[in-house]
Amino acid sequence: METKWLEDFISLAETHNFSRSAALRHVTQPAFSRRIQSLENWLGIDLVDRTSYPTRLTPAGAVFYEQALEMLGQINGVRALLRGKRAATQTSVDFAVPHTLSLTFMPKWLTALEEGFAPINSRLMALNVHDAVLQLVDGGCDLLLCYHHPRQPVQLDPGRYDMLVMGRETLRAYARCGQDKVPDFVLPGSAKEPLPFLSYTSNAYLGRMVELLVADAKAPLFLETCYETDMAEGLKMMTLEGRGIAFLPESAVMRDVKYKHLARADGGAPGWEIELEIRLYRERPSSLRPGKQIVESLWQYLVQSQDGKARMGKRRKRATEAPQS
């Protein structure tokens, strides 16, 4: 028996909906159904009445729901106890962060954070977006920092997870600069001579963003894929070698653009870029998962900082809108 089966069953018992629970647990509905069936097979009894809608628990399922909550509470309590044996654990913050943000946004953000909050002992897990989200869902990290776009949202239940917007990121096309300081390649290319395209793999979050960007472009882009990887840093290095054009996060290329190693390959034209939010998530503290005090203090500091910036922004807006005497 796996603990994720218990978490799946608890989610289903609370949502009464296989599709919604599958989305919240970041698995496909068939996979979610198989995991519920695996739990039932392990117990040797039906937990879910599949003849009703919305989904209801059987009498045995209702009894097991209370037991599942208790078992998960005990498991999480033991894990917290054992982790607490390490002196640094309760005073450190575990982050799950996509590779690109771990290299670009995270270092400067941590430095600024420590200047205003306090020195932080941190542990960073650099993952793809999907696996970073799963780390938070499975309790493997304290905070998740990731990209978000309305058309490729991070589907975390707002009733269970808190969220703050930490910044914004623009994704656009770049190419190497030649000796004349202009890019080697410029969009849109042509059907006769498509541009060499350095692409993300199809399972990469930024790859899905590029697909949206290309699909929404007012004028067609003529690109011929010559290289694929799931990491923006890998694409940047190939771009610096002059191997083609790549869509890269602005924060990843600021230094290279400043020193004219790379340049925008869109000619400054609008419509060939996409803006993403950089979001921070945490699981809301509960009796089952109270979380760390250091994380709670840090979160409240971030909330207060954003509230202060919002109030300052409103005052500035009122000042600019005030009638001149």
ZIKA-V771533 format. One record per pair of residues at least 24 apart in sequence whose C-alpha atoms are under 7 Angstrom apart, sorted by the first residue. I is the first residue (numbers start at 0). GAP is how many residues later the second one is. If there is no record, write none. Layout:
i={I	I}
gap={GAP	GAP}
This chain:
i={0	0	4	4	4	5	7	8	9	12	15	15	15	16	16	22	23	23	23	72	89	90	90	91	91	91	92	92	92	92	92	93	93	93	93	93	93	94	94	94	94	94	94	94	95	95	95	95	95	95	95	95	95	96	96	96	96	96	96	96	97	97	97	97	97	97	98	98	98	98	99	99	101	103	103	128	141	142	142	142	143	143	143	144	144	144	144	145	145	145	146	146	146	146	147	147	147	147	148	148	159	159	160	160	160	160	161	161	161	161	162	162	162	162	163	163	163	164	164	164	164	165	165	165	166	166	167	167	167	167	168	168	168	168	168	168	169	169	169	169	169	169	170	170	170	170	170	170	170	171	171	171	171	171	171	172	172	172	172	172	172	172	173	173	173	173	173	173	173	173	174	174	174	174	174	174	174	174	175	175	175	175	175	175	176	176	176	176	180	181	182	182	182	184	184	185	185	185	186	186	186	187	187	187	188	188	189	190	193	193	193	194	194	194	195	195	195	195	195	195	196	196	196	196	196	196	196	196	197	197	197	197	197	197	197	197	198	198	198	198	198	199	199	199	200	200	200	203	212	212	212	216	216	217}
gap={38	41	30	31	34	62	28	27	55	44	38	39	40	37	38	132	131	132	133	215	202	30	203	28	29	30	28	29	30	49	202	28	29	30	47	48	49	28	29	30	46	47	48	49	28	29	30	36	39	45	47	48	49	28	29	30	35	47	48	49	28	29	30	31	34	48	27	28	29	132	132	133	24	147	148	76	140	137	138	139	136	137	138	133	134	135	136	132	133	134	129	130	131	132	128	129	130	131	127	128	123	124	120	121	122	123	119	120	121	122	116	117	118	119	115	116	117	112	113	114	115	112	113	114	110	111	107	108	109	110	80	81	106	107	108	109	79	80	103	104	105	106	76	77	78	79	102	103	104	75	76	77	100	101	102	72	73	74	75	91	92	93	71	72	73	74	88	89	90	91	64	69	70	71	87	88	89	90	63	64	66	85	86	87	83	84	85	86	79	81	79	80	82	60	80	79	80	81	34	78	79	32	33	34	32	33	32	31	28	29	30	27	28	29	27	28	29	30	48	49	26	27	28	29	30	47	48	49	27	28	29	30	37	46	47	48	26	28	29	30	47	28	29	30	27	28	29	26	59	60	61	54	55	53}
